[in-house]
């Protein structure tokens, strides 16, 4: 096995948070961290190092992937949850790129959903596009199942990308809610919000918890004043504020369940005596 080194952010521009510079390996090291290198740098987003790995069929015993196994990579983002989309090392063109396409890509990567980006949002891409005119309906298990063209008319500024959504709870089926590692504030948090979160995680329902019920959280809140109806596919589809006035003891939480697991403890929402709807009424006037 071996590889070919490539430079100049060959696979797309990166962020500038470089961890290594001036790397000098002899080739005998077991880890790149064993090579001589600098931990400070003078590099820009277009100066990322890359590799194209090669497999020696004569010496390896590792089986090759099946024909329907395709590697999805996100390039150029600030975290593993976002970037321009590459399939088997080739970019995807953004013609007709939509929410459904992003959902399929993000689920392939193990996330619960995502939003699309276009026009090489995370940096220019190569022009050896593998797919164009992708038209997913959102239910496909792989992007290759979606109708698409393998020829293209795209340039380096037409790369399709995604921002995937990662939802997790501090405790499996229950806990404070985190979206992409940032907590959600509990202002107006209620049954409808809990339902959306728990469905995103594969459960049929949920009970809302507030006041950082499962422990204090960091104050870098991703969302505040969340107003779901309960029908949304993702919490990010619900009206919400991205600014907040919340402290560490105001984290929103949920206890998720499946129908067979719990039958009590859920109260009906009374619009005439409900903090959320009273707040809307007071702020908007006679809307109902």
C-alpha positions as CSV (number, residue, x, y, z in Angstrom):
1,X,0.0,0.0,0.0
2,X,1.1,3.6,-0.6
3,X,0.0,7.0,-1.6
4,X,0.6,10.1,-3.6
5,X,0.9,13.5,-1.8
6,X,-1.1,16.4,-3.2
7,X,-1.0,20.0,-2.2
8,X,-2.7,23.4,-2.7
9,X,-5.9,22.2,-1.1
10,X,-6.3,19.8,-4.0
11,X,-9.7,18.5,-2.7
12,X,-11.1,22.0,-1.8
13,X,-10.2,24.9,0.5
14,X,-10.1,24.2,4.2
15,X,-10.4,26.2,7.3
16,X,-7.3,27.8,8.6
17,X,-7.1,26.0,12.0
18,X,-4.0,24.0,10.9
19,X,-2.6,21.5,13.5
20,X,0.7,20.8,11.7
21,X,3.1,22.6,9.3
22,X,6.5,21.9,7.8
23,X,6.0,18.1,8.2
24,X,9.1,16.1,7.4
25,X,8.7,12.3,7.4
26,X,11.2,9.6,6.5
27,X,8.5,7.1,5.6
28,X,9.3,4.7,8.4
29,X,7.1,6.3,11.0
30,X,3.9,4.5,12.2
31,X,2.1,7.8,12.7
32,X,2.4,11.2,11.1
33,X,2.6,12.7,14.7
34,X,6.0,10.9,14.9
35,X,7.3,13.0,12.0
36,X,9.2,16.2,12.6
37,X,6.8,19.1,12.3
38,X,5.7,22.5,13.6
39,X,2.6,23.1,15.6
40,X,2.5,26.8,14.6
41,X,1.9,27.7,10.9
42,X,1.8,30.5,8.3
43,X,-0.8,28.8,6.0
44,X,-4.0,29.9,4.3
45,X,-7.1,27.9,3.4
46,X,-5.6,27.0,-0.1
47,X,-2.5,25.4,1.4
48,X,-3.9,22.1,2.8
49,X,-2.0,18.9,2.3
50,X,-3.8,15.8,1.0
51,X,-3.2,12.3,-0.2
52,X,-4.5,9.8,-2.7
53,X,-4.0,6.4,-1.1
54,X,-3.2,3.4,-3.2
55,X,-3.8,-0.3,-2.4
56,X,-1.3,-3.0,-3.5
57,X,-3.5,-5.8,-4.6
58,X,-0.6,-8.2,-4.7
59,X,0.1,-7.9,-0.9
60,X,-3.1,-6.8,0.8
61,X,-5.7,-9.2,2.1
62,X,-8.3,-6.5,2.8
63,X,-11.3,-7.1,0.7
64,X,-12.3,-4.3,-1.7
65,X,-15.7,-2.6,-1.1
66,X,-18.7,-4.0,-2.9
67,X,-19.7,-2.2,-6.1
68,X,-22.6,-0.4,-4.3
69,X,-20.4,0.9,-1.5
70,X,-19.5,4.6,-2.2
71,X,-17.4,6.9,0.0
72,X,-19.0,10.2,0.9
73,X,-16.7,12.9,2.1
74,X,-17.4,16.5,3.2
75,X,-14.6,18.9,2.3
76,X,-13.8,22.4,3.4
77,X,-16.1,22.7,6.4
78,X,-15.2,23.9,9.9
79,X,-16.3,20.5,11.4
80,X,-17.2,17.0,10.3
81,X,-20.8,18.0,10.0
82,X,-20.4,20.3,6.9
83,X,-18.6,20.7,3.6
84,X,-18.7,20.4,-0.1
85,X,-19.9,16.9,-1.1
86,X,-17.5,14.4,-2.7
87,X,-18.6,10.9,-3.8
88,X,-15.6,8.6,-4.3
89,X,-13.3,11.5,-4.5
90,X,-15.3,13.5,-7.1
91,X,-17.5,16.6,-6.4
92,X,-21.2,16.8,-6.9
93,X,-22.6,19.7,-9.0
94,X,-25.2,21.9,-7.4
95,X,-27.7,22.0,-10.3
96,X,-31.1,21.3,-8.7
97,X,-29.4,20.6,-5.4
98,X,-32.1,20.7,-2.7
99,X,-33.1,19.8,0.8
100,X,-34.0,16.3,-0.1
101,X,-30.5,15.7,-1.5
102,X,-28.9,17.1,1.7
103,X,-31.1,14.8,3.8
104,X,-29.9,11.7,1.9
105,X,-26.2,12.7,2.1
106,X,-26.4,13.5,5.8
107,X,-28.2,10.3,6.7
108,X,-25.5,8.3,4.7
109,X,-23.0,9.9,7.1
110,X,-25.0,9.0,10.2
111,X,-26.6,12.4,10.9
112,X,-30.3,13.0,11.4
113,X,-30.7,15.5,8.6
114,X,-29.2,18.5,7.0
115,X,-29.6,21.6,4.8
116,X,-28.1,22.1,1.3
117,X,-25.4,24.6,0.2
118,X,-24.6,25.6,-3.4
119,X,-22.0,27.6,-5.4
120,X,-19.0,25.8,-3.7
121,X,-19.9,27.4,-0.4
122,X,-17.0,25.7,1.3
123,X,-14.4,26.5,-1.3
124,X,-13.8,25.9,-5.0
125,X,-13.9,22.3,-6.1
126,X,-12.3,20.3,-8.9
127,X,-14.2,20.0,-12.1
128,X,-14.2,16.2,-12.4
129,X,-17.8,16.1,-11.2
130,X,-19.2,12.6,-10.6
131,X,-22.9,13.7,-10.5
132,X,-25.1,16.5,-11.8
133,X,-28.8,17.2,-11.7
134,X,-29.4,15.1,-8.6
135,X,-33.1,14.8,-7.8
136,X,-33.6,12.8,-4.5
137,X,-37.0,12.5,-2.9
138,X,-35.4,12.2,0.6
139,X,-36.2,8.5,1.2
140,X,-33.2,7.0,-0.6
141,X,-30.6,5.1,1.4
142,X,-27.8,6.3,-0.8
143,X,-27.3,9.3,-3.2
144,X,-26.6,6.9,-6.0
145,X,-30.2,5.7,-5.9
146,X,-31.4,9.2,-6.7
147,X,-32.0,10.2,-10.4
148,X,-28.9,12.0,-11.6
149,X,-26.7,12.6,-14.6
150,X,-23.1,11.4,-14.8
151,X,-22.2,14.0,-17.4
152,X,-22.1,17.7,-16.4
153,X,-21.8,21.3,-17.5
154,X,-20.4,22.6,-14.2
155,X,-17.5,24.7,-13.1
156,X,-15.3,24.9,-10.0
157,X,-17.8,27.3,-8.3
158,X,-20.7,25.0,-8.6
159,X,-20.0,22.4,-5.9
160,X,-22.9,21.1,-3.9
161,X,-22.5,21.0,-0.1
162,X,-24.4,20.2,3.1
163,X,-24.7,21.3,6.7
164,X,-25.7,18.2,8.5
165,X,-27.6,18.2,11.8
166,X,-26.4,16.2,14.7
167,X,-28.8,15.7,17.6
168,X,-27.8,13.9,20.9
169,X,-28.9,13.6,24.4
170,X,-26.8,13.4,27.5
171,X,-28.0,9.9,28.5
172,X,-29.3,7.9,25.5
173,X,-33.1,8.2,25.4
174,X,-33.2,11.1,27.8
175,X,-31.1,14.2,28.5
176,X,-30.5,17.8,27.7
177,X,-30.8,18.4,24.0
178,X,-27.7,19.4,21.9
179,X,-27.8,20.4,18.3
180,X,-24.3,20.1,16.7
181,X,-22.8,20.1,20.2
182,X,-24.6,23.3,21.3
183,X,-27.5,23.2,23.8
184,X,-31.0,24.4,23.3
185,X,-32.6,27.0,25.6
186,X,-35.8,26.0,27.5
187,X,-37.7,29.3,26.9
188,X,-41.2,28.1,25.8
189,X,-40.0,24.5,25.5
190,X,-43.0,22.2,25.4
191,X,-44.5,18.9,24.3
192,X,-44.4,19.7,20.6
193,X,-40.7,20.5,20.7
194,X,-40.0,17.3,22.6
195,X,-42.0,15.3,20.0
196,X,-39.9,16.6,17.1
197,X,-36.6,16.0,18.9
198,X,-37.5,12.4,19.8
199,X,-38.8,11.6,16.4
200,X,-35.5,12.8,14.9
201,X,-33.8,10.2,17.2
202,X,-36.2,7.3,16.2
203,X,-38.7,7.4,19.0
204,X,-42.4,7.9,18.7
205,X,-42.8,10.5,21.4
206,X,-41.3,12.5,24.2
207,X,-41.8,14.5,27.4
208,X,-40.2,17.9,27.7
209,X,-37.9,18.9,30.5
210,X,-36.6,22.3,31.4
211,X,-34.3,24.1,33.8
212,X,-31.2,22.0,32.8
213,X,-33.0,19.0,34.3
214,X,-30.1,16.7,33.5
215,X,-27.3,19.0,34.6
216,X,-26.1,22.5,33.8
217,X,-25.0,23.1,30.2
218,X,-22.6,25.5,28.4
219,X,-24.0,28.8,27.4
220,X,-23.2,28.7,23.7
221,X,-26.8,28.0,22.9
222,X,-27.7,27.1,19.3
223,X,-31.4,27.9,19.6
224,X,-33.8,29.8,21.8
225,X,-37.6,30.4,21.8
226,X,-38.3,27.2,19.8
227,X,-41.9,27.0,18.5
228,X,-42.6,23.6,16.9
229,X,-46.1,22.5,16.0
230,X,-45.1,18.9,16.3
231,X,-45.3,18.1,12.6
232,X,-41.8,19.2,11.6
233,X,-39.2,16.7,10.4
234,X,-36.3,18.5,12.2
235,X,-36.0,20.9,15.1
236,X,-34.3,23.3,12.8
237,X,-37.6,23.5,10.8
238,X,-39.3,25.0,13.8
239,X,-39.5,28.8,14.2
240,X,-36.7,29.8,16.6
241,X,-34.2,32.4,17.5
242,X,-30.4,31.9,17.1
243,X,-29.7,34.6,19.7
244,X,-30.5,34.0,23.3
245,X,-30.7,35.3,26.9
246,X,-30.2,32.0,28.6
247,X,-27.9,30.8,31.5
248,X,-26.3,27.5,32.2
249,X,-29.4,26.3,34.2
250,X,-31.8,26.9,31.3
251,X,-31.1,23.9,29.1
252,X,-34.0,22.2,27.3
253,X,-34.3,18.4,27.7
254,X,-36.5,15.4,26.8
255,X,-37.4,12.0,27.9
256,X,-38.0,10.0,24.7
257,X,-40.1,6.8,24.5
258,X,-41.9,4.5,22.1
259,X,-45.7,4.1,22.4
260,X,-45.5,0.7,24.0
261,X,-43.2,2.0,26.8
262,X,-45.3,4.7,28.3
263,X,-49.0,5.6,28.4
264,X,-49.3,8.2,31.1
265,X,-47.7,11.5,32.0
266,X,-48.6,13.5,28.9
267,X,-51.1,16.3,29.4
268,X,-53.1,17.8,26.7
269,X,-52.1,21.3,25.6
270,X,-54.6,23.9,26.8
271,X,-54.3,27.0,24.6
272,X,-56.2,29.1,27.1
273,X,-53.8,28.3,29.9
274,X,-50.4,27.7,28.2
275,X,-47.4,29.9,28.5
276,X,-46.4,29.6,24.9
277,X,-49.7,30.5,23.4
278,X,-50.3,33.3,26.0
279,X,-46.9,34.8,25.0
280,X,-47.9,34.7,21.3
281,X,-51.3,36.2,22.1
282,X,-49.8,39.0,24.2
283,X,-47.1,39.8,21.6
284,X,-49.2,39.6,18.4
285,X,-52.7,40.5,19.6
286,X,-55.9,38.7,18.6
287,X,-54.4,36.2,16.2
288,X,-56.7,33.2,17.0
